[in-house]
Every structure is written in structure tokens, then in C-alpha cells.
Amino acid sequence: MNNKHTIDIEFDRKHIWHPYTSMIDPLPVYPAARTFENKIELETGETLIDGMASWWSAVHGYGHPEIIAAIKNQADTMSHVMFGGLTHQPAVELCKLLVELTPAPLNRVFLADGGSVSVEVAIKMAIQYWLSKGKKNKTQIMTAKKGYHGDTFAAMSVCDPVNSMHAMYQGFLPEQVFVDAPRSEFYGSQSQDELNALETAFAAHHEKVAAFIIEPIVQNAGGMNFYHPEYLKALRALCDKYEVLLIVDEIATGFGRTGKMFACEHADIAPDIMCVGKALTGGNMTLAATLTTEEVALGISQGEAKVLMHGPTFMGNPLACAAAVASLTILKRQETMANIERVTSALNALKRCLNLSAVVDVRVLGAIGVVEVERVVNVAKIQKFFIQQGVWIRPFGKLIYIMPPYITSNEDIETLIDAIYAAIEGEHF
Ligand SMILES: *Cc1c(COP(=O)(O)O)cnc(C)c1O
């Protein structure tokens, strides 16, 4: 234990932005000193059981020896080299794995440096594809409300208009076509009316629409909405019928999180374009990718521009690719998928929160558990309580949710659930 503060929290408070925080009245930040397995050790001595996997990313926990070895090894040889005119083993190996693991038609890979960038690239691909086909009017993107696709401008333009405060950027943000958020629940049945309304929107807008983008099965930051696989199936069929490309944003759901390698497998569909990120490197380095089909890739290159107009400086960063290769290698093992099933079973104990009057709903899918409460949670207050309980959970809105690393033991999941139960029961929110 180390009680000496070396992290200058006062400087941090005054000078450093954290995600979505005020510079006038920032939420408290806790000093993290070390991470290991499924634990976060604070500089103040507490060791916390991590319920967030650092926003969906640390699927194998922290400091996995195989991933750390891969990064160290790669650092000894080549940390980075430009991807323009050069290639390297970690990138090639990673892209082979991505082509192997994703649905069959996806076999062309663009390596991006973060999730939002991969969404920008997906949107560019779609617009450029139709341009090449001579369809110059297809410049809009269609999407469902309550979505989240990142914070850069094109990505933000397809996020939920209310949550991402579109009004603030009016005049600058491209205007997209929104349909209602999917509302038939994952474990319920699919409403035909909902699908009819979706088709009406396609019929009305398709001539101007290049692609429909959606988070498959789980709309995460927009409300942890688990929707019915039939919706996604219907969406695939409508995209085909109306000549619209389907982009699935698997940045949060990919790599086993929903109980399948990719969430679109719940609906047994393949998209035209897929974005992956977050868990790609097992939460060790920033890296994302946009995959597409031969049809779209060749289509783009047949166009006037001939090339896809994107190329980040750190494209295909060898350190990140090496981490991703190691992470995907672990993910492919039978024991990892078995672990996810075990975590699902353990998370089902969250259902006992339904006894509490403040709880509106409890839902579990794959390694995601969500407790929805009746009012917006006071994050600073509940987080203080959670830290006293030895857990790291960061709610948003009315949602207290966990998506722990797949290696989390049943005992640790029980501790996370106990803490959530106690927080709600004791009104610590
Ligand atoms: C996190 C996320 C993004 C953005 O990824 P960044 O790496 O934060 O830019 C996009 N889409 C979804 C579904 C996400 O969960």
C-alpha cells in the first residue's frame, strides 16, 4: 500500500479535460496507480474490482502476460513505421485474423486509430461507393435514434440527436435521416408494425441515402437497449431491396461481449461494412478497423478518385497490431468463449435487484448486465459508495451497468452485484 500522493490531482482538476466533464465543476477523478487481472489499484491504496473493462475494452483483464509480451517484443523490434508504402508482419497477421473472424463477405480491412475514425471511414466508404456507381445523390446516412457512434463530426451526426446535443452544432453538422430507435426487446417478440414503419422510411428516403448505420443488438451509450434480432434481419433485407449499404458498428459489441463473436451473428446477417474497436487490442492500445466486402472495396476504387481518401499518421501502428494479434489469439480459444458463458450465468443474479422498488428493469446479455433505475443517478455520490465497496462501476443516466473482463471470477461478479444492490437499497444514488 502506498498512501503518498504522487499524482497531482489539483493540477488535473484545473488543467485537464476528462471525458464529458466541465472545467468549472468537474466530477471527482480517482488516481489509478496500477491495473492487473480484473483489478484497478488506486494510489490511495484501495484495490477495486473492475466492472467496466475500461469501457468495453479490457476483455481479458489488465496486463495479460501474452499481450504484454507481444507489445514488449514488438517495441524491441519496431514500435512504429509509416504505413504509406510500407507494411509489416503485425498488420498482415492482424488483418488475416480479422478477415477470418468476421462474417465471410468482409475481407478488406482499413486500420484506423480509434473507433470514431473507423466510423468516419465507414461513412466515406459508403458515399464513395455510390459515387463510383454514378449515384451522386446518395450523400446522407440513415440511422436509428438512441445510437452512439463516436464524437467526431460525421460520427456524431449519426448519434442520437438529443443525447449528443445536435442543436449546439446546427449549421455545421451534416443532417442525417433518423428513424425511431428499435423497440422490440431482445427476449420479446418482434413487432411487425415497427418493421413496416422502417420500410416506410426506406421507401421515402432511399434515393438520398448511402448507408444505414446501427449498433447491432445493443445500443450502448444511447440507453443500453437490447433489441430483437429480427429487426436487424429486416434491416439487412431492406438495405438490399432499396440499394442502401448496411454499416454495423460493432465497436462495443464485438469480440464476444454479447455472447457471440460479433453481435450481428445473433441475427445471422453480414453487413456491407463493419466497424470494430474498443476490445480489439484487449484494451491495451488504441486501434480500430473498418472492414468491407470485395464489392464495396472494388467499387470505390473504380470511381473517379480511384483511392479511399483516408490515411492516418499512425495507421497500422505495429505495437497496437501486435497487441491485437495477441488479444484475438486468446479470444479464439474455446476457454474464452466458455468464460463468457460463465460470466452470463453469474450476471443473471442481477435479477434480484428487481425486488427493489427503485428498479425499473434488469437485463443481461452475454457479458453485459444492466440495472435501470427510476431516476438519473448522481454519479459522484454512487461512485464514492462503490469505491467504499471495493468496486469500479460508472453509471450514466438511469443506468447502472457492468461489462466486466471475461476473466472475472464468479465471486468478483457477486461482489459487483452486491454493491449495486446495496447502492440502490441504501439510496446511495
Ligand atoms: C466507443 C464507441 C465508438 C467510438 O469509439 P472511440 O474509440 O471512442 O472513438 C463508436 N461506436 C460505438 C458503438 C462505441 O461504443
The ligand as a Tripos MOL2 file, in Angstrom:
@<TRIPOS>MOLECULE
LIG
   15    15     1     0     0
SMALL
NO_CHARGES

@<TRIPOS>ATOM
      1 C1        -16.9470    3.8440  -28.2120 C.3       1 LIG1
      2 C2        -17.7250    3.7410  -29.4460 C.ar      1 LIG1
      3 C3        -17.3910    4.4880  -30.5890 C.ar      1 LIG1
      4 C4        -16.2500    5.4940  -30.6130 C.3       1 LIG1
      5 O1        -15.0310    4.9000  -30.4170 O.3       1 LIG1
      6 P1        -13.7870    5.7940  -29.8980 P.3       1 LIG1
      7 O2        -12.6430    4.8390  -29.8790 O.co2     1 LIG1
      8 O3        -14.1910    6.2890  -28.5440 O.co2     1 LIG1
      9 O4        -13.6060    6.9010  -30.8620 O.co2     1 LIG1
     10 C5        -18.1700    4.3140  -31.7250 C.ar      1 LIG1
     11 N1        -19.2010    3.4590  -31.7350 N.ar      1 LIG1
     12 C6        -19.5460    2.7210  -30.6710 C.ar      1 LIG1
     13 C7        -20.6930    1.7660  -30.7620 C.3       1 LIG1
     14 C8        -18.8290    2.8400  -29.4820 C.ar      1 LIG1
     15 O5        -19.1920    2.1280  -28.4140 O.3       1 LIG1
@<TRIPOS>BOND
     1     1     2 1
     2     2     3 ar
     3     2    14 ar
     4     3     4 1
     5     3    10 ar
     6     4     5 1
     7     5     6 1
     8     6     7 2
     9     6     8 1
    10     6     9 1
    11    10    11 ar
    12    11    12 ar
    13    12    13 1
    14    12    14 ar
    15    14    15 1
@<TRIPOS>SUBSTRUCTURE
     1 LIG1         1 GROUP 0 **** ****
